[in-house]
């Protein structure tokens, strides 16, 4: 591990807006933020541009960026501290542990911003909009809460649309080219480091917003994988 990463890992341990694999936080986020404002998560937050950007826009909401990479979280956490954004915090953890940190109904909204699209079919269950993850989110999302996906990966975009249709999710917004189509809401104007890299080389940004149904039948998961067998390389 590089010296800079080691320094940042050590430094975030001193930040009061960062928790690493926090225990006993379920139902206690009002104590962390010292208020009862609604909570929004940014999953796979990287440098936390969305958590920080939304925190600036909405001072009466709380925002938590979640990522396992401490050296990335460092950037967003340091910015939030410098700007005294007391409504922005960070959790260092794998996303598949996310349901361990919140009680049912404790989170009102999720943003998934430019996550790894996990292009190999063998890694399809690691996509953050796979039903495996959606079932985790169900455990703590408030009734009527919704999920936002912003990505430059056409594979992840079309995969998520298929999930929405196959599992009967309520689609609230669907934009296959945000900037070309003029979808300039304040939230969508926030740009992340990974968006600027255009890793997918698609030269466009996709956006989906949806709600989860009461149930996501597990028996459909094999059919979902089979559907992508012929279209995605392993």
N, C-alpha and C positions, 0 to 999 in steps of 0.2 A: 504494500500500500504506500502511495506517495506521501511525502512529508506534509504537503498541503492538506491532504485528506485527513491525516492523523491529527493535525492541528484543529481542523474543523470538527472532527468527531469529538475531540476533547472540549472544544468551546461550546458546542450545543448542550453539553451536560450542565453547563452553567446558566443556560437560558431558561428563564421561568416560563416561557411560552412554548417549550418543547417537552413532551413526555415520550420516553422510550419504553415500549411494551408496557404501558401502564396497567397496573392491577387495581382492582376495586374502584374503577372510575364509572361504572355503570350507574346511571341516575344521579351522578354528582357533577355534571358539567356546569350546572348553575353555580357551583362553588368555585370551579376553575375560572369562569368568566365573571363571577360576582354579579350575575343577572340571570333572568329567565327568558332571554330573547331566543328566537328560533335558531336552530343549528343547521348549517349547510356543510357538507363534506366535499373536499376536493380529493378524489382518489388517484393514486399514482401521481401525486402533485408535482414531482420533480422539484423545481426551484420555487414552487408555490406562487406563481404569478396570478393564478385565479383566486386563491385564498386571500392574497394581499389586495388584488384589484377589487374584488367584491367587498372586502372589508372596508376599503376606502369609500365605495359607493353607498354601502348600507350600514351605517354606524349602529343601527338598532337590530342588527342580526349578528350572529356569531358564526365564525368560519374556522374549520379545522382542515388543514392539509395533511394527507396521510401518504407516506412513502417509506420504503425500507432504507433508502440511500441517505444516510445522515449528512454526507457532504453536500448533497443537493438541498435538503431541507434547510441547511445552514443559511443559504442565501435568502430565502423567504423569511425565515425567522429573524434574521439580523435586520432586514428591511422593516419588518413589523415593529421590532423594538425601537429602531431609530425613529420611526414615524409615530410611535406611541399608539399603535393600533391595538388597543386592549381587547378588541373583539376578534382577533386572529390568533390561532394557536396551531401547533403541529404535533402529530403523533408519528413516531418512527416505529413502523411495524409492517409486516407483510399484510397485503389486503385480505388474504384468506383468514386472517384472525380478526377482522374488523367487527364481527358481531360480538366479540368478547368485551367490547368497550362501551356498548350502548344498550339501554333497556328498550323494550318495545315503545315505539312512538317518539323516541327522543330526538330523531333527526327528521327534518322536513324536506330536505332537498339534497341531491347528489350531483356533482359535476365530475365527469370522467373526461379529462382533457389530454388529447394526444398520447394515449397509453401505447405501450408496445402492442402491435396488432397480433402478435403470435401467429405468424403466417403458416407455419407448418401445421398440417392437419393433426399430427400427433400431439400438438399443444393447444388444440381447439378449446379444451376446458379451462385454459389459462386466460382466455379472452375475458375481459372484465364485464362484458355484456352477455356472457354465456349463462344459461339458466342456473348453473351451479353457483355462480356469484349472485345472480338476482335473488336466489333463495336466501342467501345471507343478508342481503339488503332488506328483504321483507321483514326480517326479524326485528329491525329497529326503525324502519321508515314509518312516519306518521300516516294515518289514513289520508289519502289524497295527495301524499307526497310524490314527488316526481324525480326522474333521472334525466340528466342532460349528457349527451355524448357529442364531443367536438373532436374531429379526427381528419387527418389528411389521407388516411388509408381507405381506398375504395373497398378493399376486402372486408375490413372491419365494419364499414358503413353498411354494405349489402348483407353481411352476416347478421348484423343487429336488426336490420329491417326484416329479415327472414324470421328471426326470433320473435319480433313483435307480432308478425302475422301468424306464425305457427302456434304461439302460446296465448294468443288473444290479449296482448297488452294494448293499452289505450294510447294511441299515438297522438301527441298534441302538436308536434311540429316536425317537419321533414324538409330539409334544404340540402340539395346535392352540390351546391356551389355558393356558399354564403356570401362572398364578396362580390361575385359577378351578379348575383340576384339581388344585391342591395339590402341584405339582412343585417342592417347596422344597428341592432339593439346595443345598448351600453354593454351588456354582458358579453356579447359576441365580438366586440371590438377589443377585448383583452387578448393579447397575444403572448403565447408562451415561448420559451427558448426553443422548444422542439418544433413548434409551428414554423419558426423562422428558418429552421434547417431544411424543411420540405423533404424529409427523409423518404417519403413514398414517391417523390418526384411526380406527383399527380397534378401539381399546380392548381389545386383547388382544395377547399376546406368543406367538409360535410358536417351537418348538424342534425341531431335527432333529440326530441324531447318526448318522454313517455311516462306513463304510470303503470304500476304492476297490478295484475289481477289478484284475487284472493289466493289462487293456487296456481302453481306451475308444475304440471304433471311430469314426473320423472320418466315415465314410459315413453315420452316423446324425444328424450335426449338421443337415443340411438338413431332415430329417424332423422334428427337434425344433423348428426355427424355423417350419416349416409348421403344426405342431400349434397354435402360439400365434397364428398369423395371424388367426384368426377371433375370438379372445377378448381380444386386447390392442390398444389403439389405437396407431397409429404417429404 
